Amino acid sequence: MKNKAPLFVTGIGTDVGKTVVSAIMVEYLKADYWKPIQSGDLDNSDTMKVKALVSNPISKFHKEAYRLNQPFSPHKSARLDGVEIDLEKIIIPETDNQLVIEGAGGLMVPLNNKHFIIDLIQKFNAEVILVVKHYLGSINHTLLSLELLKARGIVVNKIIFNGDRDEDSESIILSRHDNCHASIPLINDLSRNQVKNQVIL
């Protein structure tokens, strides 16, 4: 089912699987994809990675608003590039299709001296797909993220547990925030077929 609000894929931190989850969602929903800010890895960007994993002919891949050369937090990468990220210049693409937006890092990743990823989510009136990967400290990071989203009045569409399961961690998280949730296994050598066979929505 298509959702009217944009779906913003964010994580409890970096390297938790946002790009994998984005690819699965884009394929399943035949949605459009947009990464507003790419920091570093411009020759193998997240847009390129998702596009390579999606096989349906409907999805469109929209151009980034900012393409920054250095692989740091967006505010630092922008400073090194001699630019300042301006939220007013980050315009959501026009599309009649469902839009999946992939963020950078977690909610409080700075974009400039004033704004953070969470401010971008609010600007777009997006619903959040929160990607969680279990590690020592992940319960704290997950609950803090969920509390912040709740305080800002941002809808959490779904929590996605990515990788090896940890029932102790998941039970604590879901006892405090009984959101709709799903799990995907750790996938090695990710391919189009593996992405197509995952169902998380």
Backbone as JSON Lines, residues from 0, in Angstrom:
{"i":0,"aa":"M","n":[0.84,-1.2,0.0],"ca":[0.0,0.0,0.0],"c":[0.88,1.25,0.0]}
{"i":1,"aa":"K","n":[0.56,2.21,-0.85],"ca":[1.32,3.44,-0.93],"c":[0.93,4.36,0.23]}
{"i":2,"aa":"N","n":[1.91,5.01,0.8],"ca":[1.7,5.93,1.9],"c":[1.79,7.35,1.35]}
{"i":3,"aa":"K","n":[0.87,8.24,1.74],"ca":[0.88,9.59,1.19],"c":[2.08,10.4,1.68]}
{"i":4,"aa":"A","n":[2.43,10.25,2.94],"ca":[3.56,11.0,3.49],"c":[4.87,10.41,2.99]}
{"i":5,"aa":"P","n":[5.88,11.24,2.77],"ca":[7.21,10.69,2.45],"c":[7.67,9.81,3.61]}
{"i":6,"aa":"L","n":[8.43,8.78,3.28],"ca":[9.0,7.89,4.29],"c":[10.49,8.21,4.42]}
{"i":7,"aa":"F","n":[10.9,8.63,5.6],"ca":[12.28,9.06,5.82],"c":[13.01,7.97,6.59]}
{"i":8,"aa":"V","n":[14.0,7.37,5.94],"ca":[14.78,6.29,6.56],"c":[15.94,6.91,7.34]}
{"i":9,"aa":"T","n":[15.89,6.76,8.65],"ca":[16.97,7.23,9.5],"c":[17.38,6.09,10.41]}
{"i":10,"aa":"G","n":[18.49,6.26,11.12],"ca":[18.99,5.19,11.96],"c":[19.31,5.67,13.36]}
{"i":11,"aa":"I","n":[19.64,4.72,14.21],"ca":[20.05,5.08,15.57],"c":[21.52,5.5,15.59]}
{"i":12,"aa":"G","n":[22.18,5.4,14.45],"ca":[23.57,5.8,14.31],"c":[23.99,5.56,12.87]}
{"i":13,"aa":"T","n":[25.29,5.56,12.64],"ca":[25.79,5.32,11.3],"c":[26.07,3.83,11.09]}
{"i":14,"aa":"D","n":[26.07,3.4,9.85],"ca":[26.36,2.01,9.49],"c":[25.42,1.0,10.16]}
{"i":15,"aa":"V","n":[24.14,1.35,10.22],"ca":[23.17,0.41,10.79],"c":[22.3,-0.24,9.72]}
{"i":16,"aa":"G","n":[22.48,0.18,8.45],"ca":[21.76,-0.48,7.36],"c":[20.69,0.37,6.7]}
{"i":17,"aa":"K","n":[20.79,1.69,6.78],"ca":[19.77,2.55,6.17],"c":[19.67,2.34,4.66]}
{"i":18,"aa":"T","n":[20.81,2.18,3.99],"ca":[20.79,2.05,2.53],"c":[20.16,0.73,2.12]}
{"i":19,"aa":"V","n":[20.46,-0.34,2.84],"ca":[19.85,-1.65,2.55],"c":[18.33,-1.57,2.74]}
{"i":20,"aa":"V","n":[17.91,-1.0,3.86],"ca":[16.48,-0.87,4.13],"c":[15.82,0.02,3.07]}
{"i":21,"aa":"S","n":[16.49,1.1,2.68],"ca":[15.94,1.98,1.64],"c":[15.74,1.22,0.34]}
{"i":22,"aa":"A","n":[16.72,0.42,-0.05],"ca":[16.6,-0.36,-1.29],"c":[15.43,-1.34,-1.22]}
{"i":23,"aa":"I","n":[15.27,-2.01,-0.09],"ca":[14.17,-2.96,0.07],"c":[12.82,-2.25,-0.03]}
{"i":24,"aa":"M","n":[12.73,-1.09,0.61],"ca":[11.47,-0.34,0.57],"c":[11.16,0.17,-0.83]}
{"i":25,"aa":"V","n":[12.18,0.71,-1.5],"ca":[11.98,1.22,-2.86],"c":[11.5,0.1,-3.78]}
{"i":26,"aa":"E","n":[12.12,-1.06,-3.65],"ca":[11.73,-2.19,-4.5],"c":[10.32,-2.67,-4.18]}
{"i":27,"aa":"Y","n":[10.03,-2.83,-2.9],"ca":[8.73,-3.37,-2.49],"c":[7.58,-2.43,-2.86]}
{"i":28,"aa":"L","n":[7.8,-1.12,-2.63],"ca":[6.75,-0.14,-2.9],"c":[6.77,0.39,-4.33]}
{"i":29,"aa":"K","n":[7.84,0.02,-5.07],"ca":[8.08,0.63,-6.39],"c":[8.08,2.16,-6.24]}
{"i":30,"aa":"A","n":[8.74,2.58,-5.17],"ca":[8.76,3.99,-4.8],"c":[9.91,4.73,-5.47]}
{"i":31,"aa":"D","n":[9.86,6.05,-5.41],"ca":[11.0,6.88,-5.8],"c":[11.98,6.95,-4.63]}
{"i":32,"aa":"Y","n":[13.22,7.29,-4.95],"ca":[14.27,7.37,-3.92],"c":[14.96,8.72,-4.02]}
{"i":33,"aa":"W","n":[15.3,9.25,-2.83],"ca":[16.03,10.53,-2.78],"c":[16.94,10.56,-1.57]}
{"i":34,"aa":"K","n":[18.18,10.88,-1.8],"ca":[19.15,11.12,-0.72],"c":[19.49,12.61,-0.78]}
{"i":35,"aa":"P","n":[18.92,13.43,0.1],"ca":[19.12,14.88,-0.01],"c":[20.58,15.31,0.1]}
{"i":36,"aa":"I","n":[21.33,14.64,1.01],"ca":[22.71,15.06,1.26],"c":[23.62,13.83,1.22]}
{"i":37,"aa":"Q","n":[24.59,13.86,0.31],"ca":[25.59,12.8,0.2],"c":[26.93,13.38,0.64]}
{"i":38,"aa":"S","n":[27.51,12.78,1.67],"ca":[28.83,13.21,2.15],"c":[29.87,12.17,1.79]}
{"i":39,"aa":"G","n":[30.73,12.52,0.85],"ca":[31.8,11.61,0.45],"c":[31.3,10.48,-0.43]}
{"i":40,"aa":"D","n":[32.25,9.68,-0.91],"ca":[31.94,8.49,-1.72],"c":[31.07,8.85,-2.93]}
{"i":41,"aa":"L","n":[31.4,9.94,-3.58],"ca":[30.56,10.42,-4.68],"c":[30.6,9.51,-5.91]}
{"i":42,"aa":"D","n":[31.66,8.7,-6.03],"ca":[31.75,7.77,-7.15],"c":[31.0,6.47,-6.88]}
{"i":43,"aa":"N","n":[30.56,6.3,-5.65],"ca":[29.76,5.12,-5.28],"c":[28.75,5.55,-4.23]}
{"i":44,"aa":"S","n":[27.92,6.51,-4.61],"ca":[26.99,7.13,-3.67],"c":[25.88,6.17,-3.26]}
{"i":45,"aa":"D","n":[25.15,6.55,-2.22],"ca":[24.02,5.73,-1.78],"c":[22.95,5.64,-2.86]}
{"i":46,"aa":"T","n":[22.77,6.72,-3.61],"ca":[21.81,6.67,-4.73],"c":[22.23,5.61,-5.74]}
{"i":47,"aa":"M","n":[23.51,5.56,-6.07],"ca":[24.02,4.54,-7.0],"c":[23.83,3.13,-6.43]}
{"i":48,"aa":"K","n":[24.09,2.98,-5.14],"ca":[23.95,1.66,-4.51],"c":[22.5,1.17,-4.55]}
{"i":49,"aa":"V","n":[21.58,2.07,-4.18],"ca":[20.16,1.67,-4.18],"c":[19.69,1.38,-5.6]}
{"i":50,"aa":"K","n":[20.08,2.22,-6.55],"ca":[19.68,2.01,-7.94],"c":[20.16,0.66,-8.47]}
{"i":51,"aa":"A","n":[21.36,0.26,-8.06],"ca":[21.91,-1.03,-8.51],"c":[21.18,-2.21,-7.9]}
{"i":52,"aa":"L","n":[20.45,-1.99,-6.78],"ca":[19.77,-3.08,-6.08],"c":[18.29,-3.15,-6.41]}
{"i":53,"aa":"V","n":[17.79,-2.17,-7.15],"ca":[16.36,-2.11,-7.47],"c":[16.14,-2.57,-8.9]}
{"i":54,"aa":"S","n":[15.18,-3.46,-9.09],"ca":[14.97,-4.03,-10.42],"c":[13.68,-3.59,-11.08]}
{"i":55,"aa":"N","n":[12.77,-2.94,-10.33],"ca":[11.51,-2.55,-10.97],"c":[11.75,-1.34,-11.9]}
{"i":56,"aa":"P","n":[10.92,-1.21,-12.95],"ca":[11.13,-0.13,-13.94],"c":[10.43,1.17,-13.59]}
{"i":57,"aa":"I","n":[9.77,1.23,-12.43],"ca":[8.93,2.38,-12.1],"c":[9.69,3.42,-11.26]}
{"i":58,"aa":"S","n":[10.5,2.96,-10.34],"ca":[11.17,3.86,-9.4],"c":[12.07,4.86,-10.11]}
{"i":59,"aa":"K","n":[12.03,6.1,-9.63],"ca":[12.92,7.14,-10.11],"c":[13.89,7.52,-8.99]}
{"i":60,"aa":"F","n":[15.07,7.93,-9.39],"ca":[16.12,8.26,-8.43],"c":[16.48,9.73,-8.61]}
{"i":61,"aa":"H","n":[16.13,10.5,-7.6],"ca":[16.23,11.95,-7.71],"c":[17.62,12.44,-7.28]}
{"i":62,"aa":"K","n":[18.04,13.53,-7.89],"ca":[19.36,14.09,-7.66],"c":[19.48,14.67,-6.25]}
{"i":63,"aa":"E","n":[20.64,14.48,-5.65],"ca":[20.91,15.01,-4.33],"c":[20.88,16.54,-4.35]}
{"i":64,"aa":"A","n":[20.46,17.13,-3.24],"ca":[20.51,18.58,-3.11],"c":[21.94,19.05,-2.85]}
{"i":65,"aa":"Y","n":[22.68,18.26,-2.09],"ca":[24.08,18.57,-1.79],"c":[24.93,17.32,-2.0]}
{"i":66,"aa":"R","n":[26.0,17.48,-2.76],"ca":[26.98,16.41,-2.97],"c":[28.31,16.92,-2.43]}
{"i":67,"aa":"L","n":[28.69,16.42,-1.27],"ca":[29.86,16.9,-0.55],"c":[31.02,15.92,-0.7]}
{"i":68,"aa":"N","n":[32.2,16.45,-0.83],"ca":[33.36,15.62,-1.2],"c":[33.93,14.78,-0.07]}
{"i":69,"aa":"Q","n":[33.81,15.24,1.17],"ca":[34.48,14.57,2.28],"c":[33.52,13.65,3.05]}
{"i":70,"aa":"P","n":[34.01,12.51,3.55],"ca":[33.15,11.54,4.24],"c":[32.99,11.84,5.73]}
{"i":71,"aa":"F","n":[32.52,13.03,6.04],"ca":[32.33,13.43,7.43],"c":[30.87,13.8,7.67]}
{"i":72,"aa":"S","n":[30.58,14.25,8.88],"ca":[29.26,14.8,9.16],"c":[28.97,15.9,8.15]}
{"i":73,"aa":"P","n":[27.71,16.02,7.68],"ca":[27.43,17.0,6.63],"c":[27.91,18.42,6.93]}
{"i":74,"aa":"H","n":[27.8,18.86,8.18],"ca":[28.22,20.24,8.48],"c":[29.72,20.42,8.3]}
{"i":75,"aa":"K","n":[30.5,19.38,8.65],"ca":[31.95,19.45,8.48],"c":[32.32,19.32,7.0]}
{"i":76,"aa":"S","n":[31.7,18.37,6.32],"ca":[31.98,18.19,4.9],"c":[31.66,19.46,4.11]}
{"i":77,"aa":"A","n":[30.54,20.09,4.47],"ca":[30.16,21.33,3.79],"c":[31.18,22.44,4.05]}
{"i":78,"aa":"R","n":[31.63,22.55,5.3],"ca":[32.62,23.58,5.63],"c":[33.9,23.36,4.84]}
{"i":79,"aa":"L","n":[34.35,22.11,4.74],"ca":[35.57,21.81,3.99],"c":[35.4,22.1,2.5]}
{"i":80,"aa":"D","n":[34.18,21.97,2.01],"ca":[33.89,22.28,0.6],"c":[33.62,23.76,0.37]}
{"i":81,"aa":"G","n":[33.59,24.53,1.46],"ca":[33.36,25.96,1.32],"c":[31.92,26.34,1.06]}
{"i":82,"aa":"V","n":[30.99,25.49,1.53],"ca":[29.56,25.79,1.37],"c":[28.87,25.65,2.72]}
{"i":83,"aa":"E","n":[27.66,26.15,2.8],"ca":[26.84,25.97,3.99],"c":[25.51,25.37,3.57]}
{"i":84,"aa":"I","n":[25.12,24.31,4.24],"ca":[23.85,23.66,3.92],"c":[22.7,24.55,4.37]}
{"i":85,"aa":"D","n":[21.83,24.86,3.45],"ca":[20.68,25.74,3.68],"c":[19.41,24.91,3.5]}
{"i":86,"aa":"L","n":[18.65,24.74,4.59],"ca":[17.43,23.93,4.51],"c":[16.43,24.48,3.5]}
{"i":87,"aa":"E","n":[16.43,25.79,3.3],"ca":[15.5,26.39,2.35],"c":[15.79,25.96,0.91]}
{"i":88,"aa":"K","n":[17.03,25.56,0.67],"ca":[17.43,25.15,-0.67],"c":[17.27,23.64,-0.89]}
{"i":89,"aa":"I","n":[16.85,22.93,0.13],"ca":[16.62,21.48,0.0],"c":[15.13,21.29,-0.28]}
{"i":90,"aa":"I","n":[14.8,21.18,-1.56],"ca":[13.41,21.11,-2.0],"c":[13.06,19.66,-2.34]}
{"i":91,"aa":"I","n":[12.0,19.18,-1.72],"ca":[11.59,17.8,-1.94],"c":[11.17,17.61,-3.4]}
{"i":92,"aa":"P","n":[11.59,16.52,-4.04],"ca":[11.25,16.31,-5.45],"c":[9.73,16.19,-5.66]}
{"i":93,"aa":"E","n":[9.28,16.69,-6.79],"ca":[7.88,16.54,-7.15],"c":[7.67,15.16,-7.78]}
{"i":94,"aa":"T","n":[6.75,14.41,-7.22],"ca":[6.44,13.09,-7.75],"c":[5.05,12.69,-7.29]}
{"i":95,"aa":"D","n":[4.35,11.93,-8.12],"ca":[3.07,11.36,-7.73],"c":[3.26,10.0,-7.06]}
{"i":96,"aa":"N","n":[4.49,9.56,-7.03],"ca":[4.8,8.25,-6.47],"c":[5.14,8.38,-4.98]}
{"i":97,"aa":"Q","n":[5.09,7.25,-4.28],"ca":[5.62,7.23,-2.91],"c":[7.09,7.61,-2.96]}
{"i":98,"aa":"L","n":[7.54,8.41,-2.0],"ca":[8.94,8.84,-1.95],"c":[9.61,8.29,-0.71]}
{"i":99,"aa":"V","n":[10.73,7.62,-0.91],"ca":[11.59,7.15,0.18],"c":[12.8,8.07,0.24]}
{"i":100,"aa":"I","n":[13.01,8.67,1.4],"ca":[14.12,9.59,1.6],"c":[15.11,8.94,2.56]}
{"i":101,"aa":"E","n":[16.37,8.93,2.19],"ca":[17.4,8.37,3.07],"c":[18.21,9.5,3.7]}
{"i":102,"aa":"G","n":[18.3,9.46,5.02],"ca":[19.06,10.47,5.75],"c":[20.54,10.13,5.82]}
{"i":103,"aa":"A","n":[21.23,10.89,6.66],"ca":[22.66,10.68,6.9],"c":[22.85,10.46,8.39]}
{"i":104,"aa":"G","n":[23.36,9.28,8.75],"ca":[23.56,8.99,10.17],"c":[22.25,8.98,10.94]}
{"i":105,"aa":"G","n":[22.29,9.55,12.15],"ca":[21.11,9.56,13.01],"c":[20.41,10.9,13.05]}
{"i":106,"aa":"L","n":[19.47,11.03,13.97],"ca":[18.59,12.19,14.03],"c":[19.31,13.49,14.35]}
{"i":107,"aa":"M","n":[20.34,13.42,15.18],"ca":[21.02,14.64,15.62],"c":[22.34,14.86,14.89]}
{"i":108,"aa":"V","n":[22.46,14.33,13.7],"ca":[23.6,14.66,12.85],"c":[23.44,16.1,12.37]}
{"i":109,"aa":"P","n":[24.45,16.94,12.61],"ca":[24.31,18.36,12.25],"c":[24.45,18.62,10.76]}
{"i":110,"aa":"L","n":[23.6,19.51,10.26],"ca":[23.67,19.94,8.86],"c":[24.38,21.28,8.74]}
{"i":111,"aa":"N","n":[24.24,22.09,9.76],"ca":[24.93,23.38,9.86],"c":[25.0,23.72,11.34]}
{"i":112,"aa":"N","n":[25.24,24.97,11.68],"ca":[25.37,25.33,13.09],"c":[24.03,25.4,13.82]}
{"i":113,"aa":"K","n":[22.94,25.24,13.09],"ca":[21.61,25.38,13.69],"c":[20.72,24.16,13.5]}
{"i":114,"aa":"H","n":[20.85,23.49,12.37],"ca":[19.89,22.44,12.01],"c":[20.51,21.05,12.01]}
{"i":115,"aa":"F","n":[19.62,20.08,12.23],"ca":[20.0,18.67,12.3],"c":[19.11,17.86,11.36]}
{"i":116,"aa":"I","n":[19.44,16.6,11.2],"ca":[18.63,15.71,10.34],"c":[17.16,15.74,10.75]}
{"i":117,"aa":"I","n":[16.9,15.76,12.04],"ca":[15.51,15.74,12.5],"c":[14.74,16.97,12.01]}
{"i":118,"aa":"D","n":[15.44,18.1,11.84],"ca":[14.79,19.3,11.31],"c":[14.4,19.1,9.84]}
{"i":119,"aa":"L","n":[15.21,18.33,9.12],"ca":[14.89,18.02,7.73],"c":[13.64,17.14,7.65]}
{"i":120,"aa":"I","n":[13.54,16.18,8.57],"ca":[12.37,15.3,8.63],"c":[11.1,16.13,8.84]}
{"i":121,"aa":"Q","n":[11.18,17.08,9.79],"ca":[10.01,17.92,10.06],"c":[9.68,18.83,8.88]}
{"i":122,"aa":"K","n":[10.69,19.32,8.2],"ca":[10.47,20.18,7.03],"c":[9.65,19.45,5.97]}
{"i":123,"aa":"F","n":[9.9,18.15,5.82],"ca":[9.22,17.37,4.79],"c":[7.91,16.75,5.27]}
{"i":124,"aa":"N","n":[7.56,16.95,6.56],"ca":[6.37,16.3,7.13],"c":[6.39,14.8,6.85]}
{"i":125,"aa":"A","n":[7.56,14.23,7.03],"ca":[7.76,12.81,6.7],"c":[7.47,11.91,7.9]}
{"i":126,"aa":"E","n":[7.14,10.67,7.6],"ca":[7.06,9.63,8.62],"c":[8.39,8.88,8.64]}
{"i":127,"aa":"V","n":[8.78,8.44,9.82],"ca":[10.11,7.86,9.99],"c":[10.09,6.33,9.95]}
{"i":128,"aa":"I","n":[11.05,5.8,9.22],"ca":[11.42,4.39,9.32],"c":[12.73,4.38,10.1]}
{"i":129,"aa":"L","n":[12.7,3.86,11.33],"ca":[13.88,3.88,12.18],"c":[14.61,2.54,12.09]}
{"i":130,"aa":"V","n":[15.84,2.58,11.62],"ca":[16.64,1.36,11.44],"c":[17.5,1.14,12.69]}
{"i":131,"aa":"V","n":[17.38,-0.05,13.25],"ca":[18.08,-0.41,14.48],"c":[18.97,-1.62,14.21]}
{"i":132,"aa":"K","n":[20.22,-1.52,14.63],"ca":[21.14,-2.65,14.59],"c":[21.64,-2.87,16.01]}
{"i":133,"aa":"H","n":[21.65,-4.12,16.46],"ca":[22.0,-4.4,17.84],"c":[23.51,-4.36,18.07]}
{"i":134,"aa":"Y","n":[23.89,-3.63,19.1],"ca":[25.27,-3.57,19.57],"c":[25.22,-3.06,21.0]}
{"i":135,"aa":"L","n":[26.33,-3.12,21.7],"ca":[26.35,-2.62,23.07],"c":[26.08,-1.12,23.06]}
{"i":136,"aa":"G","n":[24.98,-0.71,23.64],"ca":[24.58,0.69,23.62],"c":[23.41,0.98,22.7]}
{"i":137,"aa":"S","n":[23.0,-0.02,21.91],"ca":[21.94,0.23,20.93],"c":[20.57,0.44,21.58]}
{"i":138,"aa":"I","n":[20.34,-0.15,22.74],"ca":[19.05,0.09,23.41],"c":[18.94,1.57,23.76]}
{"i":139,"aa":"N","n":[19.99,2.1,24.36],"ca":[20.01,3.5,24.73],"c":[19.81,4.4,23.51]}
{"i":140,"aa":"H","n":[20.55,4.12,22.45],"ca":[20.46,4.94,21.24],"c":[19.06,4.86,20.61]}
{"i":141,"aa":"T","n":[18.47,3.67,20.65],"ca":[17.13,3.5,20.08],"c":[16.08,4.24,20.88]}
{"i":142,"aa":"L","n":[16.1,4.06,22.21],"ca":[15.1,4.71,23.05],"c":[15.24,6.22,23.03]}
{"i":143,"aa":"L","n":[16.48,6.72,23.0],"ca":[16.67,8.17,22.89],"c":[16.1,8.7,21.57]}
{"i":144,"aa":"S","n":[16.35,7.95,20.49],"ca":[15.83,8.37,19.18],"c":[14.31,8.39,19.19]}
{"i":145,"aa":"L","n":[13.7,7.37,19.74],"ca":[12.24,7.29,19.77],"c":[11.63,8.37,20.66]}
{"i":146,"aa":"E","n":[12.27,8.66,21.78],"ca":[11.78,9.71,22.67],"c":[11.86,11.08,21.99]}
{"i":147,"aa":"L","n":[12.93,11.32,21.27],"ca":[13.08,12.59,20.57],"c":[12.02,12.74,19.47]}
{"i":148,"aa":"L","n":[11.8,11.68,18.72],"ca":[10.77,11.73,17.68],"c":[9.39,11.98,18.28]}
{"i":149,"aa":"K","n":[9.12,11.34,19.4],"ca":[7.84,11.54,20.08],"c":[7.7,12.98,20.55]}
{"i":150,"aa":"A","n":[8.78,13.53,21.12],"ca":[8.75,14.91,21.62],"c":[8.53,15.91,20.5]}
{"i":151,"aa":"R","n":[9.02,15.6,19.31],"ca":[8.85,16.5,18.16],"c":[7.54,16.25,17.42]}
{"i":152,"aa":"G","n":[6.78,15.26,17.85],"ca":[5.5,14.97,17.2],"c":[5.65,14.33,15.84]}
{"i":153,"aa":"I","n":[6.75,13.62,15.62],"ca":[7.03,12.97,14.34],"c":[6.53,11.53,14.39]}
{"i":154,"aa":"V","n":[5.79,11.13,13.38],"ca":[5.22,9.79,13.33],"c":[6.31,8.77,13.0]}
{"i":155,"aa":"V","n":[6.4,7.72,13.81],"ca":[7.29,6.6,13.51],"c":[6.44,5.55,12.78]}
{"i":156,"aa":"N","n":[6.66,5.42,11.49],"ca":[5.9,4.48,10.68],"c":[6.25,3.05,11.05]}
{"i":157,"aa":"K","n":[7.55,2.8,11.25],"ca":[7.99,1.43,11.56],"c":[9.41,1.44,12.1]}
{"i":158,"aa":"I","n":[9.67,0.49,12.99],"ca":[11.04,0.2,13.45],"c":[11.51,-1.04,12.7]}
{"i":159,"aa":"I","n":[12.69,-0.95,12.1],"ca":[13.26,-2.1,11.39],"c":[14.5,-2.57,12.14]}
{"i":160,"aa":"F","n":[14.44,-3.8,12.64],"ca":[15.62,-4.4,13.27],"c":[16.43,-5.08,12.18]}
{"i":161,"aa":"N","n":[17.65,-4.63,12.0],"ca":[18.5,-5.1,10.91],"c":[19.62,-5.98,11.44]}
{"i":162,"aa":"G","n":[19.73,-7.19,10.91],"ca":[20.83,-8.08,11.29],"c":[20.43,-9.11,12.34]}
{"i":163,"aa":"D","n":[21.4,-9.6,13.07],"ca":[21.16,-10.66,14.06],"c":[20.15,-10.2,15.11]}
{"i":164,"aa":"R","n":[19.22,-11.08,15.45],"ca":[18.19,-10.76,16.43],"c":[18.74,-10.76,17.84]}
{"i":165,"aa":"D","n":[18.15,-9.94,18.69],"ca":[18.46,-9.91,20.12],"c":[17.15,-9.66,20.84]}
{"i":166,"aa":"E","n":[16.53,-10.75,21.29],"ca":[15.2,-10.65,21.88],"c":[15.18,-9.82,23.15]}
{"i":167,"aa":"D","n":[16.27,-9.85,23.92],"ca":[16.31,-9.05,25.15],"c":[16.27,-7.56,24.82]}
{"i":168,"aa":"S","n":[17.06,-7.16,23.83],"ca":[17.07,-5.75,23.44],"c":[15.73,-5.34,22.83]}
{"i":169,"aa":"E","n":[15.21,-6.17,21.95],"ca":[13.98,-5.83,21.25],"c":[12.79,-5.75,22.2]}
{"i":170,"aa":"S","n":[12.75,-6.64,23.19],"ca":[11.62,-6.63,24.13],"c":[11.61,-5.36,24.96]}
{"i":171,"aa":"I","n":[12.78,-4.87,25.36],"ca":[12.86,-3.62,26.12],"c":[12.4,-2.45,25.25]}
{"i":172,"aa":"I","n":[12.9,-2.4,24.03],"ca":[12.54,-1.31,23.12],"c":[11.04,-1.29,22.85]}
{"i":173,"aa":"L","n":[10.47,-2.44,22.55],"ca":[9.06,-2.51,22.19],"c":[8.14,-2.39,23.39]}
{"i":174,"aa":"S","n":[8.66,-2.63,24.61],"ca":[7.85,-2.42,25.81],"c":[7.64,-0.94,26.09]}
{"i":175,"aa":"R","n":[8.57,-0.12,25.61],"ca":[8.48,1.34,25.79],"c":[7.83,2.02,24.59]}
{"i":176,"aa":"H","n":[8.04,1.46,23.43],"ca":[7.5,2.04,22.2],"c":[6.95,0.9,21.35]}
{"i":177,"aa":"D","n":[5.67,0.67,21.49],"ca":[5.05,-0.48,20.81],"c":[4.68,-0.11,19.38]}
{"i":178,"aa":"N","n":[5.71,0.29,18.61],"ca":[5.48,0.64,17.21],"c":[5.41,-0.61,16.35]}
{"i":179,"aa":"C","n":[4.8,-0.46,15.18],"ca":[4.86,-1.51,14.19],"c":[6.34,-1.77,13.87]}
{"i":180,"aa":"H","n":[6.71,-3.02,13.76],"ca":[8.13,-3.32,13.56],"c":[8.3,-4.54,12.66]}
{"i":181,"aa":"A","n":[9.51,-4.68,12.14],"ca":[9.86,-5.82,11.29],"c":[11.35,-6.08,11.44]}
{"i":182,"aa":"S","n":[11.77,-7.22,10.93],"ca":[13.18,-7.6,11.01],"c":[13.67,-8.06,9.64]}
{"i":183,"aa":"I","n":[14.92,-7.78,9.36],"ca":[15.56,-8.35,8.18],"c":[16.87,-8.98,8.63]}
{"i":184,"aa":"P","n":[17.24,-10.1,8.04],"ca":[18.49,-10.77,8.44],"c":[19.71,-10.03,7.9]}
{"i":185,"aa":"L","n":[20.85,-10.34,8.48],"ca":[22.1,-9.84,7.93],"c":[22.31,-10.5,6.57]}
{"i":186,"aa":"I","n":[22.44,-9.68,5.53],"ca":[22.54,-10.2,4.17],"c":[23.95,-9.96,3.64]}
{"i":187,"aa":"N","n":[24.65,-11.05,3.35],"ca":[25.98,-10.94,2.74],"c":[25.84,-10.99,1.22]}
{"i":188,"aa":"D","n":[26.73,-10.29,0.53],"ca":[26.68,-10.27,-0.94],"c":[25.29,-9.9,-1.45]}
{"i":189,"aa":"L","n":[24.85,-8.74,-1.03],"ca":[23.51,-8.26,-1.35],"c":[23.3,-8.21,-2.86]}
{"i":190,"aa":"S","n":[22.16,-8.71,-3.3],"ca":[21.83,-8.72,-4.72],"c":[20.41,-8.23,-4.95]}
{"i":191,"aa":"R","n":[20.06,-8.01,-6.22],"ca":[18.71,-7.58,-6.55],"c":[17.67,-8.62,-6.12]}
{"i":192,"aa":"N","n":[17.99,-9.88,-6.31],"ca":[17.04,-10.92,-5.93],"c":[16.81,-10.95,-4.42]}
{"i":193,"aa":"Q","n":[17.89,-10.78,-3.64],"ca":[17.74,-10.77,-2.19],"c":[16.9,-9.58,-1.74]}
{"i":194,"aa":"V","n":[17.13,-8.42,-2.36],"ca":[16.32,-7.24,-2.03],"c":[14.86,-7.48,-2.38]}
{"i":195,"aa":"K","n":[14.62,-8.05,-3.53],"ca":[13.25,-8.31,-3.98],"c":[12.5,-9.27,-3.07]}
{"i":196,"aa":"N","n":[13.23,-10.18,-2.42],"ca":[12.6,-11.21,-1.59],"c":[12.37,-10.79,-0.15]}
{"i":197,"aa":"Q","n":[12.8,-9.58,0.22],"ca":[12.57,-9.1,1.58],"c":[11.25,-8.36,1.66]}
{"i":198,"aa":"V","n":[10.48,-8.64,2.71],"ca":[9.21,-7.94,2.93],"c":[9.25,-7.34,4.33]}
{"i":199,"aa":"I","n":[9.23,-6.01,4.4],"ca":[9.32,-5.36,5.71],"c":[8.18,-4.39,5.97]}
{"i":200,"aa":"L","n":[7.26,-4.22,5.02],"ca":[6.18,-3.27,5.18],"c":[4.83,-3.97,5.2]}
